[in-house]
């Protein structure tokens, strides 16, 4: 009986002693599983800021009128074509930029290989006590630009 209690206390102590950087790196690794996919955006809903989700939702719903708009399909896939959310994600660094913003650099690769590894930048924002993805490789601005292009194409 004493051994399980001791092990539980030891585990709690180790968790409590982790550094803020270690906790942030763990959160970033968790968030990598929710990097959005165009066909499964809803899966990412609670893991993205409302603003980032809304921009992506609008962009993913655009009509097929402008061929350049399909370029964004490659923003959320690894070098081997796998959806990033299904890949392994190694956290290279996490930098707090202020009390509610951070930037993480991650290495994304297929689960069974490092051969097709890509480095990506994830911007994070603290919302209601939870770190969420606020941007991924600057794609929020790219998305807004494509939405603008599509809107202009539709009015022609």
Helices and strands as residue ranges (DSSP letters): H 2-16, H 20-32, G 41-47, H 50-60, G 67-74, G 84-86, E 88-98, E 101-109, E 118-127, E 130-136, H 139-154
